[in-house]
Amino acid sequence: MAEHSSVARALAALGHEARLDIYRLLVKAGLQGMTVGQISGHLELPASTLAHHLRALVDAGLVADVTDAYEQY
């Protein structure tokens, strides 16, 4: 049953057009990923809106966020 719950969360997260656009962009980027600034530049979303959508994707287990000394990926 837990598997259905995680699948439902993932589908719900991808049910929003902006999150689906972000997810597609990150899939195209591959394992190297993209910085938050790069994503914002491609999709022209305000920083607060992008942060909200990225958090939803992370919470759904669809993407991971990585922070190094200079950038957040």
C-alpha positions as MATLAB code, in Angstrom:
seq = 'MAEHSSVARALAALGHEARLDIYRLLVKAGLQGMTVGQISGHLELPASTLAHHLRALVDAGLVADVTDAYEQY';
ca = [
       0.000    0.000    0.000;
       2.908    2.378    0.690;
       4.012    1.969   -2.928;
       0.623    3.238   -4.142;
       0.949    6.239   -1.848;
       4.354    7.220   -3.250;
       3.129    6.770   -6.814;
       0.076    8.908   -6.064;
       2.315   11.668   -4.611;
       4.534   11.573   -7.697;
       1.582   11.773  -10.073;
       0.006   14.576   -8.070;
       3.270   16.544   -8.212;
       3.475   16.113  -11.983;
      -0.157   17.149  -12.346;
       0.815   20.826  -12.314;
       2.027   22.231  -15.639;
       4.964   24.171  -14.159;
       6.217   21.145  -12.211;
       5.910   18.954  -15.295;
       7.944   21.519  -17.264;
      10.610   21.575  -14.542;
      10.723   17.776  -14.411;
      11.065   17.482  -18.197;
      13.864   20.040  -18.184;
      15.736   18.159  -15.467;
      15.314   14.814  -17.221;
      16.816   16.343  -20.381;
      19.721   17.714  -18.320;
      20.592   14.217  -17.156;
      22.695   13.321  -14.155;
      24.650   16.572  -14.207;
      21.433   18.362  -13.281;
      20.862   22.084  -13.393;
      21.231   24.914  -10.951;
      18.151   26.728   -9.714;
      19.301   29.763  -11.699;
      19.551   27.723  -14.896;
      16.056   26.307  -14.403;
      14.698   29.773  -13.723;
      16.353   31.113  -16.873;
      14.775   28.442  -19.045;
      11.287   28.673  -17.600;
      11.172   32.339  -16.574;
       9.511   31.605  -13.240;
       9.881   33.925  -10.241;
      12.297   32.553   -7.647;
       9.615   32.012   -5.010;
       7.360   30.153   -7.455;
      10.227   27.977   -8.652;
      11.222   27.178   -5.065;
       7.646   26.121   -4.278;
       7.464   23.794   -7.290;
      10.927   22.340   -6.720;
      10.011   21.582   -3.093;
       6.912   19.699   -4.285;
       9.052   17.619   -6.682;
      11.610   16.889   -3.967;
       8.888   15.951   -1.466;
       7.377   13.575   -4.033;
      10.766   11.897   -4.473;
      11.035   12.862   -8.128;
      14.137   15.048   -7.889;
      16.930   15.583   -5.395;
      18.465   18.854   -4.353;
      22.209   19.104   -3.886;
      24.005   22.134   -2.529;
      27.726   22.670   -2.937;
      29.731   25.631   -1.704;
      28.558   27.840   -4.554;
      25.358   26.569   -6.148;
      22.165   24.696   -5.395;
      21.316   21.951   -7.885;
];
